[in-house]
Amino acid sequence: MSYQSRIISIVCAVGEDCSIGKNNRLIWRISEDLQRFKNITWGHPILMGRKTFESIGHMLPGRENIIITRDMMFEAHGCMVAHSLEYALKVATRVEREEIFIIGGGEIFKQVLPFTDLLYLTIIHAREPDAEVFFPAYDDFQKVIFSEVHREGSLNFTYLTLERI
Ligand SMILES: NC(=O)c1ccc[n+]([C@@H]2O[C@H](COP(=O)([O-])OP(=O)(O)OC[C@H]3O[C@@H](n4cnc5c(N)ncnc54)[C@H](OP(=O)(O)O)[C@@H]3O)[C@@H](O)[C@H]2O)c1
């Protein structure tokens, strides 16, 4: 399901146990994957929850950053602020790009998944028993568009792009 003819895509690095966060931080930092994230999202609007924004700590350049929060006083240098997911998507359509990227975190992924067209996942072949934030079940996304295995240091990971069926 698209939003006003835009493709809604999620980008996320996910452990085999669906873990994505701990202590409001990423669990794994894979430099190749961070570069890929930059390449995929560059020039596009990116939507994120307030906690993910605070975890990153600053706006990401070269992209319209849209932060979702219920806090009416919230401001962040160089970013747009939206007080609902729907308004965030509306703001994103002001950017003349056909794809809108949802970049986290767990709360936002859960709410946006029913409207999502594409998942750009990095499946990290590891688990984090102390994880606090998880990616939601994505059983409706079964069509594999792209799959490629990579390795950095001791970590094996698979870039997996999935489409809804
Ligand atoms: N592995 C990855 O690729 C990846 C990617 C992104 C994030 N993460 C990790 O995920 C964790 C953060 O995720 P999270 O689930 O704790 O938080 P989050 O989804 O980033 O942000 C949650 C916040 O978003 C706002 N919000 C959520 N739904 C809303 C709605 N419908 N309307 C208005 N505001 C709404 C609220 O902000 P207010 O409280 O301000 O109202 C809420 O507290 C961190 O550990 C981060 O590192 C991992």
The ligand as a MOL file (V3000), in Angstrom:
LIG
                    3D

  0  0  0     0  0            999 V3000
M  V30 BEGIN CTAB
M  V30 COUNTS 48 52 0 0 0
M  V30 BEGIN ATOM
M  V30 1 N 18.8890 -1.6450 14.1000 0
M  V30 2 C 18.4530 -0.5890 13.4500 0
M  V30 3 O 18.5780 -0.4920 12.2250 0
M  V30 4 C 17.8080 0.5230 14.2090 0
M  V30 5 C 17.2260 1.5970 13.5230 0
M  V30 6 C 16.6280 2.6210 14.2650 0
M  V30 7 C 16.6150 2.5580 15.6450 0
M  V30 8 N 17.1890 1.4950 16.2600 0 CHG=1
M  V30 9 C 17.1730 1.3870 17.7240 0
M  V30 10 O 15.8310 1.3840 18.1950 0
M  V30 11 C 15.8010 1.9830 19.4770 0
M  V30 12 C 14.7750 3.0970 19.4900 0
M  V30 13 O 13.4910 2.5700 19.1880 0
M  V30 14 P 12.2200 2.8160 20.1470 0
M  V30 15 O 11.1470 1.8850 19.7470 0
M  V30 16 O 12.6880 2.7860 21.5620 0 CHG=-1
M  V30 17 O 11.8470 4.3320 19.8480 0
M  V30 18 P 11.4840 5.1210 18.4710 0
M  V30 19 O 10.5050 4.3120 17.6810 0
M  V30 20 O 12.7250 5.5680 17.8150 0
M  V30 21 O 10.7970 6.4360 19.0530 0
M  V30 22 C 9.6880 6.3320 19.8920 0
M  V30 23 C 9.1170 7.7090 20.1030 0
M  V30 24 O 8.5230 8.1700 18.8810 0
M  V30 25 C 7.4040 8.9670 19.1940 0
M  V30 26 N 6.2110 8.3370 18.6470 0
M  V30 27 C 5.9880 7.0130 18.4310 0
M  V30 28 N 4.7940 6.8320 17.8470 0
M  V30 29 C 4.2470 8.0540 17.6910 0
M  V30 30 C 3.0220 8.5210 17.1480 0
M  V30 31 N 2.1110 7.6840 16.6240 0
M  V30 32 N 2.7870 9.8610 17.1510 0
M  V30 33 C 3.6980 10.7260 17.6400 0
M  V30 34 N 4.8860 10.3470 18.1720 0
M  V30 35 C 5.1470 9.0240 18.1900 0
M  V30 36 C 7.3470 9.0800 20.7110 0
M  V30 37 O 8.1600 10.2000 21.0320 0
M  V30 38 P 7.9100 11.1260 22.3460 0
M  V30 39 O 8.1730 10.2190 23.5270 0
M  V30 40 O 8.9000 12.2370 22.1930 0
M  V30 41 O 6.4830 11.5730 22.2670 0
M  V30 42 C 8.0240 7.7990 21.1570 0
M  V30 43 O 8.5630 7.8410 22.4580 0
M  V30 44 C 17.2240 2.4500 19.7850 0
M  V30 45 O 17.9050 1.4490 20.5160 0
M  V30 46 C 17.8330 2.5690 18.3970 0
M  V30 47 O 19.2430 2.4500 18.4040 0
M  V30 48 C 17.7720 0.4830 15.5730 0
M  V30 END ATOM
M  V30 BEGIN BOND
M  V30 1 1 1 2
M  V30 2 2 2 3
M  V30 3 1 2 4
M  V30 4 1 4 5
M  V30 5 2 4 48
M  V30 6 2 5 6
M  V30 7 1 6 7
M  V30 8 2 7 8
M  V30 9 1 8 9
M  V30 10 1 8 48
M  V30 11 1 9 10
M  V30 12 1 9 46
M  V30 13 1 10 11
M  V30 14 1 11 12
M  V30 15 1 11 44
M  V30 16 1 12 13
M  V30 17 1 13 14
M  V30 18 2 14 15
M  V30 19 1 14 16
M  V30 20 1 14 17
M  V30 21 1 17 18
M  V30 22 2 18 19
M  V30 23 1 18 20
M  V30 24 1 18 21
M  V30 25 1 21 22
M  V30 26 1 22 23
M  V30 27 1 23 24
M  V30 28 1 23 42
M  V30 29 1 24 25
M  V30 30 1 25 26
M  V30 31 1 25 36
M  V30 32 1 26 27
M  V30 33 1 26 35
M  V30 34 2 27 28
M  V30 35 1 28 29
M  V30 36 1 29 30
M  V30 37 2 29 35
M  V30 38 1 30 31
M  V30 39 2 30 32
M  V30 40 1 32 33
M  V30 41 2 33 34
M  V30 42 1 34 35
M  V30 43 1 36 37
M  V30 44 1 36 42
M  V30 45 1 37 38
M  V30 46 2 38 39
M  V30 47 1 38 40
M  V30 48 1 38 41
M  V30 49 1 42 43
M  V30 50 1 44 45
M  V30 51 1 44 46
M  V30 52 1 46 47
M  V30 END BOND
M  V30 END CTAB
M  END
